[in-house]
Amino acid sequence: MTTQLTHSARVARGGTAADSAAIAEIYNQGIDDRLATFETRARTAADVRGWFDGVHPVVVVEQAGRVIAFASTSTYRPRECYAGIAEFSVYVAREHRRSGAGRMALEALVQAAQQMGFWKLLSRVFVENTASRRLLVALGFREVGVYQRHAQLDGEWRDVVIVERLLRPRDG
């Protein structure tokens, strides 16, 4: 993946397995904060290394040589007919939230996914995560609907908004 975006002292680039520890640290903050994922088990660098499958883009945003945000894709469904659709996630280190790092990561991920031939990105967002929902709408994602009582987190049912964005085909 050749996508690289720069903004002031920040750069968005394709992630590598060498970024796994930094990505795990940021993801674990998201797990602890209970605002962005149903996951409750902390991830290790070894867990994250498995995300680098050569098919699903992972991008990071660096500032002063330190990873401060990431956006990743993963398999939507295993059936062949869905091979061009990827689920995505975006996470930003606590001290860099609301600074534009998440926007930069997601913009780079959209480009990278298009380059890899994906035609759609989708995700589920907690209904109360208004900052993420605003960002997604600003970047062209559409709120499709709400899954009610999608799963439990800490013993409480949570609803999620389904979001999607159609990507331009590689041929334009």
GROMACS elastic network, one bead per residue, 0.5 to 0.9 nm:
[ bonds ]
;  ai    aj funct       b0    kb
    1     4     6  0.88761   500
    1    13     6  0.85493   500
    1    14     6  0.60996   500
    1    15     6  0.89988   500
    1    57     6  0.76048   500
    1   112     6  0.64675   500
    1   115     6  0.75747   500
    1   116     6  0.79092   500
    2    13     6  0.76558   500
    2    14     6  0.69243   500
    2   112     6  0.77074   500
    2   115     6  0.87556   500
    3    12     6  0.77854   500
    3    13     6  0.59707   500
    3    14     6  0.63967   500
    3    59     6  0.85924   500
    3   108     6  0.64833   500
    3   109     6  0.83418   500
    3   111     6  0.67697   500
    3   112     6  0.59619   500
    3   115     6  0.85628   500
    4    11     6  0.68958   500
    4    12     6  0.52905   500
    4    14     6  0.70792   500
    4   108     6  0.69892   500
    5    10     6  0.83905   500
    5    11     6  0.56625   500
    5    13     6  0.67362   500
    5    61     6  0.88765   500
    5   104     6  0.75909   500
    5   105     6  0.88819   500
    5   107     6  0.85625   500
    5   108     6  0.66439   500
    6     9     6  0.75136   500
    6    10     6  0.57102   500
    6    12     6  0.61190   500
    6    13     6  0.87269   500
    6   104     6  0.84558   500
    7    10     6  0.51617   500
    7    11     6  0.62549   500
    7    12     6  0.83864   500
    7   104     6  0.81701   500
    8    11     6  0.80247   500
    9    62     6  0.83679   500
    9    63     6  0.59413   500
    9    64     6  0.69165   500
   10    61     6  0.66107   500
   10    62     6  0.55064   500
   10    64     6  0.73510   500
   10    65     6  0.87839   500
   10   101     6  0.82101   500
   10   104     6  0.89217   500
   11    60     6  0.81994   500
   11    61     6  0.55214   500
   11    62     6  0.53339   500
   11    63     6  0.67223   500
   11   104     6  0.84347   500
   12    15     6  0.88189   500
   12    59     6  0.67437   500
   12    60     6  0.55795   500
   12    62     6  0.63718   500
   12    69     6  0.89582   500
   12    70     6  0.87362   500
   12   101     6  0.88461   500
   12   104     6  0.66992   500
   12   105     6  0.62637   500
   12   108     6  0.64907   500
   13    58     6  0.87700   500
   13    59     6  0.55596   500
   13    60     6  0.56425   500
   13    61     6  0.65192   500
   13    62     6  0.80409   500
   13   105     6  0.85013   500
   13   108     6  0.73850   500
   14    57     6  0.73342   500
   14    58     6  0.60981   500
   14    60     6  0.62646   500
   14    61     6  0.88407   500
   14   108     6  0.83425   500
   14   109     6  0.85494   500
   14   112     6  0.80169   500
   15    18     6  0.79612   500
   15    19     6  0.63268   500
   15    20     6  0.84863   500
   15    52     6  0.83487   500
   15    57     6  0.78665   500
   15    58     6  0.52565   500
   15    60     6  0.53481   500
   15    61     6  0.87224   500
   15    70     6  0.81140   500
   15    72     6  0.89617   500
   16    19     6  0.54980   500
   16    20     6  0.73246   500
   16    49     6  0.83337   500
   16    52     6  0.70943   500
   16    58     6  0.77497   500
   16    59     6  0.82473   500
   16    60     6  0.87681   500
   17    20     6  0.52914   500
   17    21     6  0.86222   500
   17    45     6  0.85797   500
   17    48     6  0.78354   500
   17    49     6  0.53086   500
   17    50     6  0.84419   500
   17    51     6  0.84674   500
   17    52     6  0.65656   500
   18    21     6  0.74646   500
   18    22     6  0.86568   500
   18    45     6  0.89812   500
   18    49     6  0.82354   500
   19    22     6  0.55124   500
   19    23     6  0.61370   500
   19    24     6  0.86423   500
   19    45     6  0.83175   500
   19    48     6  0.88282   500
   19    49     6  0.84728   500
   19    60     6  0.81115   500
   19    67     6  0.75646   500
   20    23     6  0.50895   500
   20    24     6  0.60239   500
   20    25     6  0.85912   500
   20    44     6  0.80188   500
   20    46     6  0.72845   500
   20    47     6  0.81948   500
   20    48     6  0.53828   500
   20    49     6  0.56865   500
   20    51     6  0.89665   500
   21    24     6  0.51085   500
   21    25     6  0.62324   500
   21    26     6  0.88067   500
   21    44     6  0.68962   500
   21    46     6  0.80529   500
   21    48     6  0.76703   500
   21    49     6  0.87088   500
   22    25     6  0.51177   500
   22    26     6  0.63973   500
   22    27     6  0.86278   500
   22    45     6  0.78173   500
   22    66     6  0.81817   500
   22    67     6  0.61973   500
   22    68     6  0.80773   500
   22    69     6  0.89195   500
   23    26     6  0.52374   500
   23    27     6  0.60477   500
   23    28     6  0.84740   500
   23    45     6  0.76407   500
   23    48     6  0.72718   500
   23    60     6  0.81582   500
   23    67     6  0.74659   500
   23    68     6  0.84869   500
   23    69     6  0.76025   500
   23    70     6  0.67130   500
   23    91     6  0.86415   500
   24    27     6  0.50142   500
   24    28     6  0.59218   500
   24    29     6  0.86080   500
   24    42     6  0.80130   500
   24    43     6  0.56447   500
   24    44     6  0.57811   500
   24    45     6  0.57282   500
   24    46     6  0.89262   500
   24    47     6  0.80607   500
   24    48     6  0.63809   500
   25    28     6  0.51803   500
   25    29     6  0.64855   500
   25    30     6  0.89605   500
   25    42     6  0.87922   500
   25    43     6  0.79120   500
   25    44     6  0.80628   500
   25    45     6  0.84028   500
   25    93     6  0.82267   500
   26    29     6  0.51887   500
   26    30     6  0.66385   500
   26    31     6  0.89059   500
   26    67     6  0.87850   500
   26    68     6  0.75862   500
   26    69     6  0.71532   500
   26    70     6  0.81452   500
   26    91     6  0.66482   500
   26    92     6  0.64075   500
   26    93     6  0.51657   500
   26    94     6  0.78495   500
   27    30     6  0.50475   500
   27    31     6  0.63576   500
   27    32     6  0.87439   500
   27    42     6  0.81200   500
   27    43     6  0.74685   500
   27    70     6  0.87637   500
   27    91     6  0.63630   500
   27    92     6  0.80686   500
   27    93     6  0.81765   500
   28    32     6  0.61231   500
   28    33     6  0.85443   500
   28    40     6  0.87559   500
   28    41     6  0.82873   500
   28    42     6  0.54777   500
   28    43     6  0.64026   500
   28    44     6  0.88200   500
   29    32     6  0.50424   500
   29    33     6  0.61026   500
   29    34     6  0.87639   500
   29    42     6  0.88932   500
   29    91     6  0.87866   500
   29    92     6  0.87353   500
   29    93     6  0.71640   500
   29    94     6  0.72010   500
   30    33     6  0.51528   500
   30    34     6  0.64388   500
   30    35     6  0.67519   500
   30    36     6  0.60766   500
   30    37     6  0.70192   500
   30    91     6  0.69307   500
   30    92     6  0.81693   500
   30    93     6  0.83115   500
   30    94     6  0.84341   500
   31    34     6  0.54989   500
   31    35     6  0.76416   500
   31    36     6  0.71759   500
   31    37     6  0.61997   500
   31    38     6  0.76028   500
   31    39     6  0.61188   500
   31    40     6  0.58677   500
   31    41     6  0.76113   500
   31    42     6  0.70688   500
   32    35     6  0.84063   500
   32    40     6  0.75338   500
   32    42     6  0.84057   500
   33    36     6  0.76962   500
   33    37     6  0.89759   500
   34    37     6  0.64755   500
   34    38     6  0.74366   500
   34    39     6  0.85238   500
   34    40     6  0.84102   500
   34   153     6  0.79704   500
   34   154     6  0.89844   500
   35    38     6  0.86006   500
   35   125     6  0.89218   500
   35   126     6  0.70092   500
   35   128     6  0.80767   500
   35   129     6  0.64988   500
   36    39     6  0.88327   500
   36    89     6  0.89602   500
   36    91     6  0.83363   500
   36   125     6  0.67583   500
   36   126     6  0.64555   500
   36   129     6  0.73041   500
   36   132     6  0.88263   500
   37    40     6  0.80771   500
   37   125     6  0.81109   500
   37   126     6  0.79211   500
   37   153     6  0.86501   500
   38   151     6  0.73678   500
   38   152     6  0.73177   500
   38   153     6  0.57271   500
   38   154     6  0.88542   500
   38   158     6  0.88434   500
   39    42     6  0.80416   500
   39   153     6  0.79996   500
   40   153     6  0.80793   500
   40   154     6  0.85848   500
   43    46     6  0.80285   500
   43    47     6  0.59233   500
   43    48     6  0.71044   500
   44    47     6  0.51192   500
   44    48     6  0.65236   500
   44    49     6  0.87709   500
   45    48     6  0.51140   500
   45    49     6  0.61630   500
   45    50     6  0.89917   500
   46    49     6  0.51558   500
   46    50     6  0.69761   500
   47    50     6  0.57469   500
   47    51     6  0.76951   500
   48    51     6  0.54180   500
   48    52     6  0.77137   500
   49    52     6  0.57989   500
   49    53     6  0.86352   500
   50    53     6  0.67221   500
   51    54     6  0.86929   500
   51    56     6  0.76141   500
   51    57     6  0.86900   500
   51    58     6  0.77711   500
   51    72     6  0.81749   500
   51    73     6  0.83238   500
   51    74     6  0.74770   500
   52    55     6  0.77616   500
   52    56     6  0.70799   500
   52    57     6  0.75814   500
   52    58     6  0.72461   500
   53    56     6  0.63397   500
   53    57     6  0.84103   500
   54    57     6  0.73089   500
   55    74     6  0.86209   500
   55   116     6  0.72314   500
   56    72     6  0.74313   500
   56    73     6  0.52651   500
   56    74     6  0.56546   500
   56    75     6  0.75142   500
   56    86     6  0.75854   500
   56   112     6  0.89960   500
   56   113     6  0.75111   500
   56   116     6  0.78775   500
   57    71     6  0.83841   500
   57    72     6  0.60194   500
   57    73     6  0.56939   500
   57    74     6  0.80210   500
   57   109     6  0.69090   500
   57   112     6  0.62222   500
   57   113     6  0.62501   500
   57   116     6  0.77473   500
   58    70     6  0.71832   500
   58    71     6  0.58311   500
   58    73     6  0.62675   500
   58    74     6  0.89609   500
   58   109     6  0.70028   500
   58   112     6  0.82760   500
   59    69     6  0.84904   500
   59    70     6  0.55464   500
   59    71     6  0.53817   500
   59    72     6  0.63123   500
   59   105     6  0.64432   500
   59   106     6  0.83099   500
   59   108     6  0.68032   500
   59   109     6  0.60602   500
   59   112     6  0.80909   500
   60    67     6  0.63325   500
   60    68     6  0.75005   500
   60    69     6  0.56741   500
   60    71     6  0.64913   500
   60    72     6  0.86201   500
   60   105     6  0.62560   500
   60   108     6  0.85830   500
   60   109     6  0.89172   500
   61    66     6  0.81937   500
   61    67     6  0.56479   500
   61    68     6  0.57857   500
   61    69     6  0.50916   500
   61    70     6  0.60663   500
   61    71     6  0.86979   500
   61    92     6  0.89747   500
   61   101     6  0.66825   500
   61   102     6  0.83294   500
   61   104     6  0.71864   500
   61   105     6  0.59512   500
   62    65     6  0.56482   500
   62    66     6  0.50800   500
   62    68     6  0.56687   500
   62    69     6  0.72575   500
   62   101     6  0.88386   500
   63    66     6  0.53006   500
   63    67     6  0.65320   500
   63    68     6  0.66676   500
   64    67     6  0.85280   500
   67    70     6  0.76636   500
   67    93     6  0.84900   500
   68    91     6  0.87573   500
   68    92     6  0.60442   500
   68    93     6  0.53297   500
   68    94     6  0.87016   500
   68    95     6  0.85473   500
   68    96     6  0.67409   500
   68   101     6  0.73394   500
   69    90     6  0.75349   500
   69    91     6  0.56709   500
   69    93     6  0.59168   500
   69    96     6  0.80270   500
   69    97     6  0.88125   500
   69   101     6  0.61667   500
   69   102     6  0.63647   500
   69   104     6  0.87600   500
   69   105     6  0.66596   500
   70    89     6  0.82287   500
   70    90     6  0.58312   500
   70    91     6  0.55824   500
   70    92     6  0.65457   500
   70    93     6  0.89094   500
   70   101     6  0.85458   500
   70   102     6  0.74491   500
   70   105     6  0.57873   500
   70   106     6  0.80900   500
   70   109     6  0.89171   500
   71    88     6  0.70103   500
   71    89     6  0.54700   500
   71    91     6  0.64054   500
   71    92     6  0.87348   500
   71   102     6  0.78738   500
   71   105     6  0.55623   500
   71   106     6  0.59712   500
   71   108     6  0.83218   500
   71   109     6  0.62690   500
   72    87     6  0.82133   500
   72    88     6  0.54564   500
   72    89     6  0.54145   500
   72    90     6  0.66178   500
   72    91     6  0.89515   500
   72   105     6  0.89584   500
   72   106     6  0.86481   500
   72   109     6  0.70810   500
   73    76     6  0.88047   500
   73    86     6  0.57632   500
   73    87     6  0.53532   500
   73    89     6  0.65873   500
   73   109     6  0.80742   500
   73   113     6  0.80810   500
   73   121     6  0.81937   500
   74    85     6  0.89839   500
   74    86     6  0.55686   500
   74    87     6  0.52494   500
   74    88     6  0.63839   500
   74    89     6  0.86982   500
   75    78     6  0.68804   500
   75    82     6  0.87099   500
   75    83     6  0.77508   500
   75    85     6  0.74998   500
   75    86     6  0.54115   500
   75    87     6  0.61744   500
   75    88     6  0.89359   500
   76    79     6  0.89228   500
   76    82     6  0.70284   500
   76    83     6  0.78052   500
   76    84     6  0.88591   500
   76    85     6  0.60765   500
   76    86     6  0.50270   500
   76    87     6  0.52098   500
   76    88     6  0.88934   500
   76   121     6  0.89145   500
   76   122     6  0.81868   500
   77    80     6  0.82621   500
   77    81     6  0.88668   500
   77    82     6  0.62024   500
   77    83     6  0.76643   500
   77    85     6  0.82224   500
   77    86     6  0.83961   500
   78    81     6  0.86051   500
   78    82     6  0.72076   500
   78    83     6  0.75335   500
   79    82     6  0.57743   500
   79    83     6  0.70842   500
   80    83     6  0.52437   500
   80    84     6  0.86565   500
   81    84     6  0.77192   500
   81    85     6  0.89630   500
   82    85     6  0.54869   500
   82    86     6  0.82940   500
   83    86     6  0.76721   500
   83   118     6  0.77330   500
   84   116     6  0.89915   500
   84   117     6  0.66556   500
   84   119     6  0.53781   500
   84   120     6  0.66268   500
   84   121     6  0.87532   500
   85   118     6  0.57470   500
   85   119     6  0.60604   500
   85   121     6  0.58374   500
   85   122     6  0.75026   500
   86   113     6  0.82313   500
   86   118     6  0.69925   500
   86   119     6  0.84356   500
   86   120     6  0.64905   500
   86   121     6  0.50646   500
   86   122     6  0.64003   500
   86   123     6  0.85355   500
   87   120     6  0.85919   500
   87   121     6  0.57055   500
   87   123     6  0.54064   500
   87   124     6  0.87012   500
   88   109     6  0.86686   500
   88   121     6  0.64392   500
   88   122     6  0.61534   500
   88   123     6  0.56887   500
   88   124     6  0.88172   500
   89   106     6  0.85663   500
   89   122     6  0.89523   500
   89   123     6  0.70518   500
   89   124     6  0.88631   500
   90   102     6  0.65071   500
   90   103     6  0.88631   500
   90   105     6  0.72030   500
   90   106     6  0.67163   500
   90   132     6  0.88378   500
   91    97     6  0.87937   500
   91   102     6  0.67260   500
   91   105     6  0.86571   500
   92    95     6  0.82280   500
   92    96     6  0.63843   500
   92    97     6  0.57449   500
   92    98     6  0.87603   500
   92   101     6  0.67935   500
   92   102     6  0.59417   500
   92   105     6  0.88592   500
   93    96     6  0.54600   500
   93    97     6  0.63982   500
   94    97     6  0.54693   500
   95    98     6  0.88734   500
   95    99     6  0.89071   500
   96    99     6  0.56502   500
   96   100     6  0.81204   500
   96   101     6  0.68726   500
   96   102     6  0.87532   500
   97   100     6  0.74322   500
   97   101     6  0.70553   500
   97   102     6  0.73572   500
   98   101     6  0.74275   500
   98   102     6  0.77105   500
   98   131     6  0.81912   500
   99   102     6  0.77294   500
   99   103     6  0.86903   500
  100   103     6  0.52009   500
  100   104     6  0.62098   500
  100   105     6  0.86887   500
  101   104     6  0.50649   500
  101   105     6  0.61613   500
  101   106     6  0.86460   500
  102   105     6  0.50748   500
  102   106     6  0.61352   500
  102   107     6  0.85213   500
  102   132     6  0.87871   500
  102   135     6  0.83300   500
  103   106     6  0.52053   500
  103   107     6  0.60421   500
  103   108     6  0.85566   500
  103   135     6  0.68872   500
  103   136     6  0.85338   500
  103   139     6  0.79964   500
  104   107     6  0.52239   500
  104   108     6  0.62351   500
  104   109     6  0.85884   500
  105   108     6  0.52380   500
  105   109     6  0.61300   500
  105   110     6  0.87448   500
  106   110     6  0.61418   500
  106   111     6  0.86613   500
  106   136     6  0.87137   500
  106   139     6  0.83573   500
  107   110     6  0.52453   500
  107   111     6  0.65130   500
  107   112     6  0.87520   500
  107   139     6  0.76593   500
  108   111     6  0.51929   500
  108   112     6  0.61407   500
  108   113     6  0.85859   500
  109   113     6  0.59365   500
  109   114     6  0.84557   500
  110   113     6  0.51802   500
  110   114     6  0.62127   500
  110   115     6  0.86487   500
  110   121     6  0.79718   500
  110   167     6  0.76135   500
  111   114     6  0.51883   500
  111   115     6  0.62284   500
  111   116     6  0.87246   500
  111   167     6  0.88410   500
  112   115     6  0.50284   500
  112   116     6  0.62726   500
  112   117     6  0.87996   500
  112   118     6  0.89623   500
  113   116     6  0.50651   500
  113   117     6  0.64187   500
  113   118     6  0.54095   500
  113   119     6  0.79789   500
  113   120     6  0.84940   500
  113   121     6  0.81006   500
  113   167     6  0.82072   500
  114   117     6  0.51004   500
  114   118     6  0.53374   500
  114   119     6  0.67914   500
  114   120     6  0.86232   500
  114   167     6  0.62919   500
  114   168     6  0.67304   500
  114   169     6  0.69107   500
  114   170     6  0.63360   500
  115   118     6  0.75489   500
  115   169     6  0.88232   500
  115   170     6  0.64720   500
  116   170     6  0.83096   500
  117   167     6  0.89791   500
  117   169     6  0.69969   500
  117   170     6  0.62105   500
  118   121     6  0.75833   500
  118   166     6  0.89426   500
  118   167     6  0.70703   500
  118   168     6  0.86651   500
  118   169     6  0.78150   500
  118   170     6  0.86268   500
  119   165     6  0.84975   500
  119   166     6  0.58404   500
  119   168     6  0.65724   500
  119   169     6  0.63394   500
  119   170     6  0.87829   500
  120   164     6  0.68791   500
  120   165     6  0.56364   500
  120   167     6  0.54030   500
  120   168     6  0.87040   500
  121   141     6  0.86854   500
  121   163     6  0.82829   500
  121   164     6  0.55626   500
  121   165     6  0.53561   500
  121   166     6  0.66401   500
  121   167     6  0.75022   500
  122   141     6  0.84613   500
  122   162     6  0.72684   500
  122   163     6  0.54684   500
  122   165     6  0.64957   500
  122   166     6  0.88148   500
  123   161     6  0.82399   500
  123   162     6  0.59007   500
  123   163     6  0.54086   500
  123   164     6  0.66245   500
  124   127     6  0.89402   500
  124   146     6  0.87213   500
  124   147     6  0.85596   500
  124   160     6  0.56067   500
  124   161     6  0.53820   500
  124   163     6  0.61126   500
  124   164     6  0.89034   500
  125   128     6  0.83090   500
  125   129     6  0.67971   500
  125   132     6  0.75850   500
  125   133     6  0.72471   500
  125   159     6  0.84062   500
  125   160     6  0.50528   500
  125   161     6  0.51177   500
  125   162     6  0.65730   500
  125   163     6  0.75364   500
  126   129     6  0.53514   500
  126   130     6  0.83961   500
  126   132     6  0.89416   500
  126   133     6  0.87097   500
  126   158     6  0.71493   500
  126   159     6  0.60895   500
  126   161     6  0.62234   500
  127   130     6  0.70902   500
  127   133     6  0.80610   500
  127   146     6  0.79978   500
  127   158     6  0.82182   500
  127   159     6  0.60940   500
  127   160     6  0.51641   500
  127   161     6  0.56418   500
  128   131     6  0.86899   500
  128   133     6  0.86929   500
  128   159     6  0.87161   500
  128   160     6  0.85293   500
  129   132     6  0.57022   500
  129   133     6  0.63524   500
  129   134     6  0.88417   500
  130   134     6  0.60101   500
  130   135     6  0.85353   500
  131   134     6  0.52840   500
  131   135     6  0.63207   500
  131   136     6  0.87343   500
  132   135     6  0.50963   500
  132   136     6  0.61342   500
  132   137     6  0.86678   500
  133   136     6  0.51626   500
  133   137     6  0.62556   500
  133   138     6  0.85838   500
  133   141     6  0.89313   500
  133   143     6  0.84451   500
  133   161     6  0.85750   500
  133   163     6  0.86903   500
  134   137     6  0.52907   500
  134   138     6  0.61390   500
  134   139     6  0.87099   500
  135   138     6  0.50722   500
  135   139     6  0.62819   500
  135   140     6  0.88902   500
  135   141     6  0.87058   500
  136   139     6  0.51473   500
  136   140     6  0.64904   500
  136   141     6  0.51909   500
  136   142     6  0.77240   500
  136   143     6  0.87378   500
  136   163     6  0.79469   500
  136   164     6  0.89978   500
  137   140     6  0.52331   500
  137   142     6  0.62126   500
  137   143     6  0.76463   500
  137   163     6  0.87831   500
  138   141     6  0.73125   500
  139   165     6  0.88359   500
  140   164     6  0.86610   500
  140   165     6  0.64730   500
  140   166     6  0.87321   500
  141   163     6  0.61141   500
  141   164     6  0.53147   500
  141   166     6  0.80278   500
  142   162     6  0.83323   500
  142   163     6  0.53794   500
  142   164     6  0.53739   500
  142   165     6  0.62361   500
  143   146     6  0.83163   500
  143   161     6  0.65840   500
  143   162     6  0.58164   500
  143   164     6  0.67531   500
  144   161     6  0.72802   500
  144   162     6  0.54038   500
  144   163     6  0.56189   500
  144   164     6  0.70461   500
  145   160     6  0.84994   500
  145   161     6  0.57221   500
  145   162     6  0.54663   500
  145   163     6  0.76573   500
  146   150     6  0.89278   500
  146   159     6  0.67992   500
  146   160     6  0.56062   500
  146   162     6  0.59529   500
  147   150     6  0.55537   500
  147   158     6  0.88795   500
  147   159     6  0.57100   500
  147   160     6  0.53398   500
  147   161     6  0.63215   500
  147   162     6  0.71692   500
  148   151     6  0.85206   500
  148   157     6  0.83684   500
  148   158     6  0.70925   500
  148   160     6  0.66872   500
  148   161     6  0.86786   500
  149   152     6  0.73788   500
  149   156     6  0.88836   500
  149   157     6  0.50926   500
  149   158     6  0.52096   500
  149   159     6  0.50424   500
  149   160     6  0.79895   500
  150   157     6  0.69961   500
  150   158     6  0.59989   500
  150   159     6  0.54787   500
  150   160     6  0.66105   500
  151   156     6  0.81409   500
  151   157     6  0.56644   500
  151   158     6  0.58423   500
  151   159     6  0.74967   500
  151   160     6  0.89233   500
  152   155     6  0.55272   500
  152   156     6  0.50057   500
  152   158     6  0.58943   500
  153   156     6  0.53571   500
  153   157     6  0.64994   500
  153   158     6  0.69098   500
  154   157     6  0.85206   500
  167   170     6  0.88635   500
  168   171     6  0.80686   500
  168   172     6  0.61996   500
  169   172     6  0.54383   500
